[in-house]
């Protein structure tokens, strides 16, 4: 938990108490100061909640990236096996696809040389 959340909650509570005291004794100054302190505490608490949420999201993204990094080799190996199996099953189709890909790449790079 972020320290801003704790301090904000404490400030908010103190503002409520001061505001209630000001209302009870009829002091507009104490009541206004209490409401201002309560609003500042609420804002600080929300800021702390935002920081907590950001920290949690960053940790989740880090765990996801770490998992992806650790398993990238397995994914590449699995994809390679699938491609190898498809090429072995129908070599003519694989040759045709490779030719089309080569033609498209050559055609798209042809204009860059000029």
C-alpha positions in Angstrom: 0.0 0.0 0.0 1.3 3.4 -1.0 2.1 5.8 1.9 0.0 8.5 0.1 -3.0 6.3 0.7 -2.4 6.1 4.4 -1.5 9.8 4.8 -4.5 10.8 2.6 -6.9 8.6 4.7 -5.5 10.1 7.9 -5.8 13.7 6.5 -9.3 12.9 5.3 -10.4 11.6 8.7 -8.8 14.6 10.4 -10.7 16.9 8.1 -14.0 15.2 8.8 -13.4 15.5 12.6 -12.4 19.2 12.3 -15.4 19.9 10.0 -17.8 18.2 12.5 -16.2 20.1 15.3 -16.6 23.4 13.4 -20.2 22.6 12.6 -20.9 21.6 16.3 -19.5 24.8 17.8 -20.7 27.0 14.9 -17.2 28.0 13.7 -17.2 28.6 10.0 -13.5 28.8 9.9 -13.0 25.3 11.5 -15.7 23.9 9.3 -14.2 25.3 6.1 -10.6 24.2 7.1 -11.9 20.8 7.9 -13.6 20.4 4.5 -10.5 21.6 2.7 -8.3 19.2 4.7 -10.8 16.4 3.9 -10.7 17.2 0.2 -6.9 17.3 0.2 -6.9 13.9 2.0 -9.3 12.4 -0.5 -7.1 13.7 -3.4 -3.9 12.3 -1.8 -5.6 8.9 -1.2 -6.7 8.8 -4.8 -3.2 9.6 -5.9 -1.9 6.7 -3.8 -4.5 4.4 -5.3 -3.4 5.4 -8.8 0.3 4.7 -7.9 -0.7 1.3 -6.5 -2.6 0.4 -9.6 0.3 1.5 -11.8 2.7 -0.5 -9.8 0.5 -3.5 -10.1 0.1 -3.1 -13.8 3.8 -2.7 -14.3 4.4 -5.9 -12.3 1.9 -7.8 -14.4 3.4 -6.6 -17.6 6.8 -7.6 -16.3 5.6 -11.1 -15.5 4.0 -11.4 -18.9 7.2 -10.3 -20.7 9.3 -12.6 -18.6 7.0 -15.5 -19.4 7.1 -14.6 -23.1 10.9 -14.4 -23.1 11.3 -17.7 -21.3 8.9 -19.5 -23.7 10.0 -17.8 -27.0 12.3 -20.6 -27.8 9.6 -23.2 -27.3 7.2 -21.2 -29.5 9.8 -20.9 -32.3 10.6 -24.6 -32.1 6.9 -25.5 -32.2 6.4 -23.2 -35.3 9.4 -24.7 -37.0 8.1 -28.2 -36.5 4.7 -27.2 -38.0 6.4 -25.6 -41.0 8.7 -28.6 -41.5 5.7 -31.0 -41.4 3.7 -28.9 -43.9 6.7 -28.8 -46.3 7.2 -32.5 -46.0 3.5 -33.2 -46.6 3.2 -31.0 -49.7 6.5 -29.8 -51.1 5.0 -28.5 -54.3 2.7 -26.2 -52.4 5.5 -25.0 -50.2 7.6 -24.2 -53.2 4.8 -22.3 -54.8 4.2 -20.3 -51.6 8.0 -19.5 -51.3 8.0 -18.4 -54.9 5.1 -16.0 -54.4 6.6 -14.6 -51.2 10.0 -14.1 -53.1 8.2 -12.4 -56.0 6.3 -10.0 -53.8 9.4 -9.1 -51.8 11.4 -8.6 -55.0 8.7 -6.5 -56.5 8.3 -4.3 -53.4 12.1 -3.8 -53.1 12.5 -3.1 -56.8 11.3 0.5 -56.5 13.6 1.3 -53.5 16.7 0.9 -55.6 15.8 3.8 -57.9 
